[in-house]
Amino acid sequence: MQNHSRPRKKTWKADERRIRLYLLPAFKGQKVDEIKRTAIIAMHAQIGTTKPIVANRTLEQLVTMFKMAQLWGHFPEDRIPPTAGVKGFPERSRDVFVHKSDMSRLSDSIAKCRAKHFRVLFWLYLLTALRRNELLFAKWSDLDVDRWELRITENKSDRPHYVPLTAEAMALLDSLPR
């Protein structure tokens, strides 16, 4: 964690969580070169009975951990890691969108929200399709009112992303105190 995940990954907390919840219970007390492929397959299958995506992320993390163990001299370079050949569960990407039939209920729910900044936030999510943290970490200085554009710097790619804003989005932003 200290040498690889924390300095390189925004998702290092998720890595720590998977270690605590899945990897330590499955392999506690074993040295890295004592871990068997059958145990990895069993752990992956057990997690996958209810959480196949989590099982795949845990397997991917274990693959990386064995690569790092080889690189750092904790697992023989000439040995094939026990993660080799273990297949993940099938995954399908999904498109998430609000159906027209759900829009009036969603609009009513947003309107019932007592805090104005939450109402604005939910509408901005719908109008911009931004990820949760992209919008939460946006600053007023990222807003270009002349170009009707929001510059997103806190994102998965770590590169600035420019989001065009509609008149509705600009009106919502104008309604907020700075």
N, C-alpha and C positions, 0 to 999 in steps of 0.2 A: 504494500500500500504506500509506504513512504517513498520508495524509489521509482515507482512506475505510475500507479493510478492517481494519487493525489496531485503530483506536479503536472500531469498530462491530460487529465480527464475532468470535465465538468460533472460527470456522473459518478465520481469516486464514492459518494455516500451510498449510492445504490450498490456499488461493488462491496463496500463494507457490510451492508445489510445482507447481501447474498452469502457472504462468508460466514456471518454470524448465524443466519437462519438455516443454511443448507450445507455449506462445505464443512464447517467445523463439526456439526453433529454427525455427518457421514464419515469423516476421516480423522476424527480426534484421536490423538495418540499415535498416529501412523506417520512414519517418515515419508517424504515425498517419493522416494524410490520403492516404497512398499505398497503404494496405491495401485490397485489392479483395475483393469478395464471392466471386469464384471461388476465391480463396486461402483464405478462411474456410470455404467449403463443402468444399474439398479437405482442409483440416486436420481438420475435423469428421469427414469420411468416413474418413480414414486412422486416426484414433484409434478411431472406432467399429467398425472391423473386428474389434477384439478387446475393446474396452472402451466399449460404447455409453453407459453411464451416465456414465463419466468424460468422454466426448465431449460429452454434454449439459451437464454442470456446467461444462466449459471454455467452451462456447458461451455459457451464461448469464453467466459471468464476463466474457467479451468484450463482451457486450451492455451490462453495467454499466460496463465500462471506457470504452466509447464514450459512454455517457450522461454519465459524469464528465468525459470529455475535452471534450464540448460545454459542460457547465456551467462548467468551468474555462478555457474559451477556447482549447483546443488542437485543437478540431475545429469547423468552421463549424456554427453553429446552424441555418442554413438548408439544410444538406445532410442527406440521409437517410443514416444510418450503414450501412456495408456489411453489418452483421449483420441488417438488416431483411429479413424474409422467409425467413431460413434456418431450416429446420425441424429440430427435434431428433428423435432416434430415439424410437420408442414405448417407454413405460415402464409396467410393471404393478406395482402395490403387491403385496407378498407378506405372507402371514401366516406367522410362524415359530413353530413349537411342537414340543414333544417328543411323538412318537407313543407310545402305550402300549407298543407292541412294542419300542421303543428304550429304555424306561425302566430295565429291569434292567441292560442293558449300561452305560448312563450312570451308574447308581447304583454299579455295580462299579468303574467308572473313577474316580469321585469318591472312593470308599473307598480306592483304592490310592494316592491322593495323600498323600505323607508329611507335608506341612505342614498342620497342623490348620486354620490360618486360611484356607488355600485351600479345604479341604473345606467349611468353613462358608460361605465366599464363594460357591462354586458352588451350594450348596443354597439360599442366600438368593436368588440370581438366579432359580432355578427357582420358588421359593415366592412371590416378589414381582413378577417380570416387570420389574424395574427395568433401566434401561440401565447399561452398564458403569460409566461415570463417576458416575452418580447414586449408586450403591452405594459405589464407591471413595472418593468425597469426603464421604460421610455421616460425621457426628461423633456421639460418644456423647451430646452435648448435644441432638442432633436426635431422640433416642429418648424417647418418652413411654411409660414402662412402665405407668402407670395406665390409659392409653387403648389400649395395644397398637398404637401408631401411630409411624411414622417420618416425620419432616418432611424432605422433600427440597428443598434450596434451590439446589443446583447442577444445573440442568436447562436444557433448550433454551429454555423460555419465560421463564426468569429470574423466575418467580413460585413461591412455595412450593407444594409439592404434598404432600399427606398420604397415606401409604400404610398401609392397615390391615394388621396382622400377625397371622398365625395362631399357634396355640399352638406349632407346630413351629418357626416362625421365632423366636419369643420364646425358646424353649428353646436354640436355636442361639446366639442373641445372649448369653444368660445363661452359656453355656459358655466365652465368650471373656473373657480378662483385659481390664480397662479400660486 
